Amino acid sequence: MFERDERKLSEGAAECPFCAGNESRTPPEVLSYRDGGAEPNRPGWQVRVVPDKHPILRIEGDVERSAAGMYDITRGVGAHEVLIETPEHGREFHELPDDRLESVFWAYRDRIVDLQKDERFRYVLVFKNKGFAAGATISHSHSQIIATPITPRTVRQELEGGRRYFNFNVRERCVWCDIAKEETAFAKRVVVQTGSVVAFCPYASRFPFETWVLPTMHSHDYTAAGKDVLHDLARAMKMVLARLETALNYPAYNFVLHTAPNLVPRPGYWTTIADDFHWHFEIIPRLTRVKGFEWGTGFYVNPTPPEMAAEVLRGTGA
């Protein structure tokens, strides 16, 4: 249906800085899961996290917020890391063995926990760009982790929307919990459910085959997820991404983790978040482009109804 687009992606294990044996081509690792006895910054790792060589934000310095007339200025202080998901060049995310893939989700958790110890950082963003159209410049399977000195606007809007829903007419319910219950009961937009985690194409999806993945039990903070939830999450993400690859012929895609901001720096910051927010992943295949109508209105033109997309994905693969 859609052709694989690998333009401008680096090719060849010999030149790839993320392959086992090329550890000297990256900055020293900040985290790795290794075979017993393997030394840091040497082969023998299964998952490896290193600082980005060309970071969007730099870890040195103070935040130093200031005003420029009616505008605000904040220094580009933060952290930018690359999580290399496998030492094997050409092995895709969904092709990893179950235990290896589960380790990737544990590594996300471990890095968020560590970065949130730095009180300069308000939020830790985890995301993956796969394919040229999604923003990837290296083909070797990897994710990125960026700690920001402010809470991103998208997350702030979700937090505010969740709080409004929670307080509406003394509702006192989490909107994502209600969505998950609605989708599992309706079933037609559900792609897979693996124990404590459900994946579905959301109602009025913005993009074709957009998929959300979240725990069915309420939890605002990804770092609080236990072994069972991360096991179920890894299985669900693997199944969804494998089905997208099969159904859409290797599309470019992004996925993003939405979780709680760092609550340590400011007492009272988002005090209701434990009740009204719910962590989740959003997966967006890059099948359409955002054009003037979408930018000008905030409305999205989606040629594939979510019920149809979910039906295709349910019928694809094991």
matplotlib code that plots the C-alpha trace (Angstrom):
import matplotlib.pyplot as plt

x = [0.0, 2.8, 6.4, 9.2, 11.1, 14.6, 16.0, 18.9, 19.1, 22.6, 23.1, 25.7, 26.8, 30.4, 29.6, 26.7, 27.6, 24.9, 26.1, 28.0, 31.7, 31.3, 30.8, 33.7, 31.7, 29.2, 29.6, 30.1, 27.0, 24.8, 22.9, 23.3, 21.9, 24.7, 25.7, 27.4, 31.0, 30.8, 32.6, 31.0, 31.4, 32.3, 30.3, 28.1, 25.2, 21.5, 20.2, 22.4, 21.7, 24.1, 24.0, 23.1, 26.1, 24.0, 21.6, 18.5, 19.1, 22.3, 22.8, 25.2, 24.1, 21.1, 17.6, 17.6, 14.1, 13.8, 11.5, 12.0, 9.2, 6.0, 7.8, 9.6, 13.0, 14.4, 17.8, 18.1, 19.0, 18.0, 19.2, 19.1, 19.8, 19.6, 18.3, 19.8, 17.3, 19.4, 23.1, 21.9, 21.8, 18.6, 16.6, 13.4, 11.7, 8.8, 11.3, 13.0, 12.5, 9.9, 12.4, 14.7, 11.7, 10.6, 14.1, 13.6, 10.6, 12.4, 15.2, 12.7, 11.6, 15.1, 16.2, 13.0, 13.6, 17.2, 16.6, 13.8, 16.3, 17.6, 15.3, 16.0, 13.9, 10.1, 9.4, 11.0, 9.9, 10.3, 9.7, 10.7, 11.1, 11.1, 11.8, 12.8, 9.3, 9.1, 12.3, 14.8, 18.3, 19.9, 18.2, 19.5, 16.5, 16.6, 14.5, 15.2, 14.8, 14.7, 14.4, 12.9, 13.0, 9.3, 6.2, 5.5, 2.3, 0.8, 1.2, 0.0, -3.2, -3.8, -3.3, -5.7, -8.3, -8.0, -8.5, -11.6, -13.1, -12.4, -14.1, -17.0, -20.3, -18.5, -17.7, -14.3, -13.3, -10.3, -11.1, -8.6, -10.1, -13.5, -12.2, -10.5, -13.8, -15.8, -13.4, -13.2, -17.0, -17.6, -14.7, -14.8, -11.8, -9.8, -6.7, -5.3, -5.6, -2.8, -3.8, -3.5, -2.9, -5.3, -4.5, -7.1, -7.6, -9.2, -12.6, -12.3, -8.6, -6.5, -4.5, -5.0, -4.2, -3.4, -3.3, -3.2, -1.8, -2.5, -2.9, -6.5, -5.9, -5.5, -1.9, -0.7, 3.1, 4.9, 7.7, 5.2, 4.5, 5.4, 6.8, 3.4, 2.3, 5.6, 5.4, 1.9, 2.9, 5.9, 3.6, 0.9, 3.4, 5.1, 1.8, 0.5, 3.7, 4.1, 0.6, 1.2, 4.3, 2.4, -0.7, 1.0, 4.2, 6.8, 5.4, 7.4, 5.9, 6.4, 5.4, 5.4, 5.0, 2.7, 3.4, 3.3, 5.7, 8.4, 6.5, 9.5, 10.6, 7.4, 5.3, 1.6, 2.4, -0.5, -1.8, -4.7, -2.6, -2.6, -6.4, -7.0, -4.1, -3.3, 0.0, -0.3, 1.6, 0.4, 1.5, 1.2, 2.0, 3.2, 0.7, -0.7, 0.7, -0.6, -1.6, -3.0, -6.5, -5.3, -2.9, -5.6, -8.5, -7.1, -9.4, -7.8, -8.8, -8.5, -9.5, -9.5, -12.2, -10.7, -13.2, -11.9, -8.2, -8.8, -10.5, -7.5, -5.0, -7.0, -7.0, -3.3, -0.7, -0.8]
y = [0.0, 2.4, 2.2, 2.1, 5.4, 5.2, 8.3, 10.0, 7.2, 5.9, 2.4, -0.3, -1.6, -0.7, 3.0, 3.0, 4.6, 2.6, -0.9, -3.2, -2.7, 1.0, 2.3, 4.7, 6.6, 7.8, 9.7, 7.5, 5.6, 6.8, 3.5, 0.0, -3.4, -5.9, -9.5, -10.6, -9.2, -7.0, -3.7, -0.3, 1.3, -2.1, -4.8, -7.1, -4.8, -5.4, -1.8, 1.3, 4.9, 7.7, 11.5, 12.8, 14.2, 17.1, 17.8, 20.0, 21.0, 21.0, 19.9, 22.6, 25.8, 27.2, 27.7, 31.5, 32.6, 36.2, 38.7, 40.4, 42.9, 41.0, 37.7, 35.2, 33.7, 30.5, 29.1, 25.8, 23.8, 20.2, 16.7, 14.9, 11.2, 8.4, 4.9, 2.3, -0.5, -3.3, -3.9, -5.5, -3.3, -3.8, -5.4, -3.4, -2.5, -5.0, -7.7, -7.7, -10.8, -10.2, -10.0, -7.6, -5.3, -5.3, -4.1, -1.1, -0.1, -0.6, 1.6, 4.4, 4.1, 4.1, 7.2, 9.2, 8.4, 9.5, 12.7, 13.7, 13.9, 17.1, 19.9, 22.1, 19.7, 19.9, 17.1, 14.0, 13.2, 9.7, 9.3, 7.3, 8.5, 5.6, 6.3, 9.4, 10.9, 10.7, 12.6, 9.7, 10.3, 6.9, 3.7, 1.7, 1.2, 3.8, 6.1, 9.5, 11.0, 14.7, 16.5, 20.0, 23.0, 23.6, 21.4, 21.1, 22.8, 19.6, 17.9, 21.0, 21.0, 17.4, 18.0, 20.9, 19.0, 16.0, 18.2, 19.9, 16.5, 15.3, 18.3, 18.6, 18.2, 16.6, 13.8, 12.9, 10.4, 10.2, 10.8, 8.3, 5.6, 6.4, 6.3, 2.9, 1.5, 2.9, 1.5, -2.0, -2.1, -0.9, -3.1, -2.0, 0.4, -2.0, -3.4, -5.7, -6.1, -7.8, -8.3, -4.9, -2.9, -2.0, -0.5, 1.1, 3.6, 6.6, 8.0, 10.9, 10.0, 12.8, 10.6, 7.3, 4.3, 6.5, 4.2, 4.8, 2.3, 2.6, 0.6, -0.2, 0.4, 4.1, 5.4, 8.9, 8.2, 5.8, 5.3, 3.7, 0.9, -2.5, -5.6, -7.0, -3.7, -3.2, -6.9, -6.3, -2.9, -4.4, -7.2, -4.7, -2.3, -5.1, -6.5, -3.0, -2.0, -5.4, -5.1, -1.6, -2.8, -5.6, -3.7, -0.5, -1.9, -0.5, 3.0, 5.7, 6.4, 8.3, 7.1, 9.3, 8.6, 11.0, 10.8, 13.0, 16.0, 16.2, 17.1, 17.6, 21.2, 23.1, 22.0, 22.1, 21.8, 19.9, 18.7, 16.7, 14.9, 11.5, 11.4, 13.1, 12.2, 8.8, 7.9, 6.6, 6.1, 7.6, 6.0, 8.1, 6.4, 9.1, 8.5, 12.0, 15.5, 18.3, 21.1, 24.6, 23.6, 21.7, 24.5, 27.1, 25.3, 22.6, 20.2, 17.1, 15.4, 11.6, 9.5, 6.3, 5.9, 4.5, 1.6, 0.6, 1.0, -1.1, -3.8, -3.9, -4.2, -6.9, -8.9, -8.5, -10.9, -12.9]
z = [0.0, 0.9, -0.2, 2.4, 2.4, 3.7, 2.0, 3.8, 6.4, 7.2, 5.9, 6.7, 10.1, 9.5, 9.5, 12.0, 15.3, 17.1, 16.2, 18.6, 18.1, 17.3, 20.9, 20.5, 17.9, 20.6, 23.8, 26.9, 27.9, 30.8, 31.0, 29.6, 30.2, 29.6, 29.6, 32.8, 33.0, 29.9, 30.4, 29.9, 26.4, 24.9, 23.1, 25.1, 25.7, 24.9, 25.5, 25.6, 26.4, 25.3, 25.2, 21.8, 19.9, 18.5, 21.4, 21.1, 24.8, 26.7, 30.3, 31.3, 33.0, 34.8, 33.3, 33.8, 32.9, 31.9, 30.1, 26.7, 26.7, 26.6, 25.8, 28.0, 27.4, 28.8, 28.2, 26.3, 29.3, 29.5, 28.5, 25.2, 25.1, 22.5, 23.6, 21.3, 21.3, 19.9, 19.0, 15.7, 12.7, 10.7, 13.5, 13.8, 17.1, 16.7, 15.7, 19.1, 21.3, 24.0, 26.8, 24.9, 24.0, 27.7, 28.6, 26.3, 28.3, 31.6, 30.2, 29.5, 33.1, 34.5, 32.6, 33.5, 37.2, 37.0, 35.0, 37.3, 40.1, 38.5, 39.7, 36.7, 34.5, 34.4, 32.0, 30.4, 26.9, 25.4, 21.7, 18.6, 15.0, 12.6, 8.9, 7.0, 6.9, 10.7, 11.2, 11.6, 10.3, 11.3, 10.4, 13.4, 15.7, 18.5, 20.6, 22.1, 25.6, 26.2, 29.5, 29.2, 31.6, 31.1, 30.8, 27.0, 25.8, 24.5, 27.9, 29.7, 27.6, 28.4, 32.1, 32.1, 30.0, 32.4, 35.4, 33.8, 33.0, 36.5, 38.1, 35.6, 37.5, 40.4, 38.0, 39.7, 37.0, 34.8, 31.2, 30.0, 32.2, 30.8, 27.3, 27.9, 29.4, 26.4, 23.8, 25.4, 25.7, 22.1, 20.9, 17.2, 17.6, 19.8, 18.1, 20.8, 24.6, 26.5, 30.1, 31.8, 28.6, 25.7, 22.3, 20.2, 17.3, 19.1, 18.2, 15.7, 15.1, 13.8, 11.5, 9.6, 11.8, 14.9, 17.9, 21.6, 24.1, 27.8, 31.0, 31.9, 35.6, 36.5, 36.7, 36.2, 36.2, 33.9, 36.4, 38.8, 36.3, 37.7, 36.0, 34.9, 33.3, 31.4, 30.3, 28.9, 27.4, 25.5, 24.1, 23.1, 21.4, 19.6, 18.2, 17.1, 15.4, 13.7, 12.4, 11.2, 9.3, 7.6, 6.8, 5.6, 4.1, 6.5, 7.1, 8.8, 12.2, 15.5, 19.0, 22.0, 25.7, 27.6, 31.4, 34.4, 34.6, 37.3, 40.4, 42.6, 41.8, 42.7, 45.7, 44.8, 41.1, 39.4, 42.8, 41.3, 38.8, 40.6, 40.1, 36.7, 34.4, 32.9, 31.1, 27.6, 24.3, 21.0, 17.8, 14.6, 11.2, 8.7, 5.9, 5.4, 5.7, 7.9, 5.5, 5.6, 6.5, 9.6, 10.7, 10.2, 11.9, 14.2, 12.4, 10.8, 7.6, 8.2, 5.2, 7.2, 10.0, 13.2, 13.1, 9.7, 10.7, 13.8, 11.7, 9.3, 12.2, 14.0, 10.8, 10.1, 11.6, 14.8]

ax = plt.figure().add_subplot(projection="3d")
ax.plot(x, y, z, "-o")
ax.set_aspect("equal")
plt.show()
